[in-house]
Amino acid sequence: MAKSVMQSVVIDNFAQTPQVRVMERSIPHPGPFEAVVEIAAAALNPIDIATTAGLANGGKIYPDLTATFPMSLGWDMAGTIVSVGGKVKEWKAGDRVIAMVHQIASGFGVQGSHAAVPAELLAPWPSSIPATKAAALPLPGLTAYQAIQALRLKPDETLLINGPLGSVGNIAVQLAALAGVRIVGVVRAAEQTMAARLGIATCIERGTDIAEAARRLHLSIDAALDVVGGQVAAQTLSAVRDFGRYVTLIPHIGPGLPTPQRGIIQQNVLIVPDADQLSRLVQLVETGKLMLAKPLTLHLQEAQKAYDLMARKQSHKKIVLTV
């Protein structure tokens, strides 16, 4: 007999310290353009912590979006299709897929045992990639991919990344390296060996003035990617050469980007789901051109522990829930 009940990680209200629970609900039927996926693994991302704190729906990030409780959480998943809607032609039951859903905009999350996902968001999940790594790819991978695309990098240019060892920065470094770009990374002294292995040519020590350090090292920064925000972002922008390019991934609370200066093209990139781009990232992983770090794995029933670890920044690894 087919299962009729699923499990889902939810919150019942916003709180400064995440308070999540695993609730049971009926497995959804697919809409005409949807596929119901039995989930093998689902990842946690920083946006999940922001959501549980009330900073997303109706908060500073998406003030115009209302919240409905219980609210299911999660953007990234890997799993197997169990049923498809009548208008879905490209997928069938038994297909292995990964996806990123925009949990805030859609109102549903994928941290659970099943999810009804728009078929247009699905990308193939090859058997050569473990479920936990596959689930850890979509949001960080798409964020990095879209940021690198926005920077319009050319071979032999110099790119500064102020957070190159996190889940997004790590992938951005690898994508930039594939494009033949020289990479400058802002890291701690103890992380320089790790940075060099990743492909970072020059390191600036975290905590120093980034722009001053770049000048001292006689670096001409053609483009910069900010994944940190705050004062670090301001220093990163200052390090960019005249008429260079600058992209930040941190939503600015307030009107627009920093004041334009020195002809620098400034952009704030907010991620959007894109199955074609996700498929390209999967191909890079499958062919060994893009490496994914081994995540910290917890079971779905340990969701509260996972959220505690992430909120307190007690793990430097990507956290993935298995089902």
Buried (B, 14 or more C-beta within 10 A) or exposed (E): EEEEEBBBBBBEEBEEEBEBEBBEBEBBEBBEEBBBBBBBBBBBBBBBBBBBBBBBBBBEBBEEEEBEEBBBBBBBBBBBBBBBBEEBEEBEEEBBBBBBBBBBEBBBBBBBBBBBBBBBBBBBBEEEBBBBBBBBBBBBBBBBBBBBEBBEBEEEBBBBBBBBBBBBBBBBBBBBBEBEBBBBBBBEEEBBEBBBEBBBBBBBEBEEBBBEBBBEEEBEBBBBBBBBBEEBBBBBBBBBBEEBBBBBBBBEEEEEEBEEEEEBBBBBBEBEBBBEBBEBBBBBBBEEEBEBBEBBBBEBEBBBEBBBBBBEEEBEEBBBBBB
